[in-house]
Structure formats: structure tokens, C-alpha cells
Amino acid sequence: MKNASVRKPEAATAKAGTTDRVRVWDPMVRLFHWSLVAGFTIAWLSAEDLSTVHEISGYVVAGLVAFRLVWGLVGGGHARFSRFLRGPVTTLSYVGAMMRGKERRYLGHNPAGAAMIVALLVTLAGTAFSGWLLVQPDRVAMLPALPQIVAPARADDD
């Protein structure tokens, strides 16, 4: 009987203190992440005094959200929403396991992180849309009549 040579996985033979890097996000997602950080930061910092800069950065953020929605459908690997979005039962189960310190590890977003991504994209889109509406009051008139949850706030020119 011949001795079969069994090759150990590379991780098992790696020297102590070294790690193998796995690039999870493609260049488009990386560019999106950092552009969104920059766009949001500029919008936030320019809100009071630099209305033109604020407005342009708001459009940039809106464009980035639109890009990410498209890339989440047609992008590759871990960029696709179908790769990381899970239902509420799976997400709540993951959060419960996380509270007990027994959560499963994921390459990319875990179910709780995926829920956070959805919340982030929805709130950024809503914020950009409401900002777009406020630039010109005539735009609000284009909307269908919506139930008033909160009374509209009016401010003086002072």
C-alpha cells in the first residue's frame, strides 16, 4: 500500500502571526463605500452655510444610492443583494445568536449587517428625496395627496 501524500490546507501551514487577505468587495463597491462617506460628510458639514455645496453633495449621495441599487442587482459576488439579504426570521435568529455569542461567521455581510444596509440605503434615499423636494416648493405640489402624519413645519425668513 502506497503512502498517500495529504496536503494540509494553506491556513494550517501558515506561520503564526500571518494572515491571508481575502478581498470581499470588488473595486466598484469599495469606490461606492468611500464616495458615500465623503459625500455624506460634505453634505453634513455644509448644511448650514454652503447651500450650493450641500445641494451638490446631496445629488452625489442620491446618485451613489442609485448606483448601489443597480450594482446590487447586476454586480458580481458579494455585491449582489441576493448574496446577503435574508428574511426577518433569519435576521432575528442571527441577532439572538449574536447576543449569546454563538453567531455564525460570514464572508461579507451577516444578516444583521444586511438589514442595516437596507435601512441605510432607504434613509439616504429618503433624505436625498426630501432635500430635492425642498429646493423648489413647486416640487411638493407634484406629489399625490398623502396623509398628514406630522403637520408641516413653517419657518420665517428670519
C-alpha positions as CSV (number, residue, x, y, z in Angstrom):
1,M,0.0,0.0,0.0
2,K,1.4,3.4,-1.0
3,N,1.6,6.2,1.4
4,A,-0.7,8.9,0.1
5,S,0.6,12.4,0.4
6,V,-2.0,14.6,2.0
7,R,-1.6,18.3,1.6
8,K,-2.6,20.4,4.5
9,P,-4.8,23.5,3.9
10,E,-2.7,26.6,3.4
11,A,-4.2,28.2,6.5
12,A,-3.0,25.2,8.6
13,T,0.6,25.6,7.3
14,A,0.7,29.4,7.6
15,K,3.3,30.8,10.1
16,A,2.0,32.2,13.3
17,G,1.2,35.9,13.1
18,T,0.5,35.9,9.4
19,T,-2.9,36.2,7.9
20,D,-4.2,35.6,4.4
21,R,-6.2,38.5,3.0
22,V,-9.4,37.9,1.2
23,R,-10.8,40.8,-0.8
24,V,-14.5,40.6,-0.4
25,W,-15.6,43.8,-2.0
26,D,-15.0,44.5,-5.7
27,P,-13.5,47.8,-6.7
28,M,-16.9,49.3,-7.6
29,V,-18.2,48.6,-4.1
30,R,-15.1,50.0,-2.5
31,L,-15.3,53.1,-4.5
32,F,-19.0,53.4,-3.6
33,H,-18.3,53.0,0.2
34,W,-15.7,55.7,0.3
35,S,-17.5,58.0,-2.0
36,L,-20.6,57.7,0.1
37,V,-18.6,58.5,3.3
38,A,-17.2,61.6,1.6
39,G,-20.5,62.7,0.0
40,F,-22.4,62.4,3.3
41,T,-19.7,64.1,5.3
42,I,-19.6,67.0,2.9
43,A,-23.4,67.3,2.9
44,W,-23.5,67.2,6.7
45,L,-20.7,69.8,7.1
46,S,-22.1,72.2,4.5
47,A,-25.7,72.1,5.6
48,E,-25.8,75.5,7.4
49,D,-23.5,77.8,5.4
50,L,-22.8,76.4,1.9
51,S,-26.1,75.6,0.3
52,T,-24.7,75.0,-3.2
53,V,-22.1,72.6,-1.9
54,H,-24.7,70.9,0.3
55,E,-27.1,70.5,-2.7
56,I,-24.4,69.1,-5.0
57,S,-23.2,66.6,-2.4
58,G,-26.8,65.6,-1.9
59,Y,-27.1,64.8,-5.6
60,V,-23.9,62.9,-5.4
61,V,-25.2,60.8,-2.5
62,A,-28.5,60.2,-4.4
63,G,-26.6,59.1,-7.4
64,L,-24.4,56.8,-5.3
65,V,-27.5,55.2,-3.8
66,A,-29.0,54.7,-7.3
67,F,-25.7,53.1,-8.4
68,R,-25.6,50.8,-5.5
69,L,-29.2,49.6,-6.1
70,V,-28.3,48.8,-9.7
71,W,-25.0,47.2,-8.7
72,G,-26.8,45.1,-6.1
73,L,-28.7,43.5,-8.9
74,V,-26.1,43.2,-11.6
75,G,-22.8,43.3,-9.8
76,G,-20.7,40.3,-9.0
77,G,-20.1,38.1,-6.0
78,H,-20.7,39.7,-2.6
79,A,-22.0,42.9,-4.1
80,R,-25.3,41.3,-5.1
81,F,-28.2,41.7,-2.7
82,S,-29.3,38.1,-3.3
83,R,-26.0,37.0,-1.8
84,F,-26.5,38.6,1.6
85,L,-30.1,39.7,2.1
86,R,-32.1,37.4,4.4
87,G,-35.6,37.3,5.7
88,P,-36.7,38.7,9.1
89,V,-36.7,35.2,10.7
90,T,-33.1,34.5,9.7
91,T,-32.1,38.0,10.7
92,L,-33.7,37.9,14.2
93,S,-32.3,34.4,14.7
94,Y,-28.9,35.7,13.9
95,V,-29.3,38.6,16.3
96,G,-30.4,36.2,19.0
97,A,-27.3,34.0,18.4
98,M,-25.1,37.1,18.4
99,M,-26.5,38.1,21.8
100,R,-25.5,34.7,23.1
101,G,-22.0,34.9,21.5
102,K,-22.8,32.0,19.2
103,E,-23.3,33.7,15.8
104,R,-22.2,32.1,12.6
105,R,-19.4,33.9,10.7
106,Y,-20.0,35.3,7.2
107,L,-17.7,36.4,4.5
108,G,-19.3,39.7,3.6
109,H,-22.4,41.0,5.4
110,N,-24.1,38.9,8.0
111,P,-27.9,39.1,8.2
112,A,-27.9,41.9,10.8
113,G,-25.4,43.9,8.7
114,A,-27.6,43.3,5.6
115,A,-30.6,44.7,7.4
116,M,-28.5,47.7,8.3
117,I,-27.5,48.2,4.7
118,V,-31.2,48.2,3.7
119,A,-32.0,50.8,6.4
120,L,-29.1,53.0,5.4
121,L,-30.0,52.9,1.7
122,V,-33.7,53.7,2.4
123,T,-32.9,56.5,4.8
124,L,-30.3,58.1,2.5
125,A,-32.7,57.9,-0.4
126,G,-35.5,59.4,1.6
127,T,-33.2,62.2,2.9
128,A,-32.0,63.0,-0.6
129,F,-35.5,62.9,-2.0
130,S,-36.9,65.2,0.7
131,G,-33.9,67.6,0.1
132,W,-34.7,67.6,-3.6
133,L,-38.3,68.4,-2.8
134,L,-37.4,71.3,-0.5
135,V,-35.1,73.0,-3.1
136,Q,-38.2,74.1,-5.1
137,P,-41.6,74.3,-3.3
138,D,-43.3,73.5,-6.6
139,R,-42.0,70.0,-6.5
140,V,-44.0,69.2,-3.4
141,A,-47.2,70.0,-5.4
142,M,-46.3,67.2,-7.9
143,L,-46.7,64.6,-5.1
144,P,-50.1,63.0,-4.7
145,A,-52.1,63.9,-1.6
146,L,-50.5,62.0,1.2
147,P,-52.0,61.5,4.7
148,Q,-50.5,64.1,7.1
149,I,-48.7,62.2,9.8
150,V,-47.0,65.3,11.1
151,A,-48.1,68.8,10.5
152,P,-45.8,70.7,8.1
153,A,-43.3,73.0,9.7
154,R,-43.1,76.5,8.5
155,A,-40.3,78.9,9.2
156,D,-39.9,82.6,9.0
157,D,-37.4,84.2,6.7
158,D,-35.6,85.5,9.8
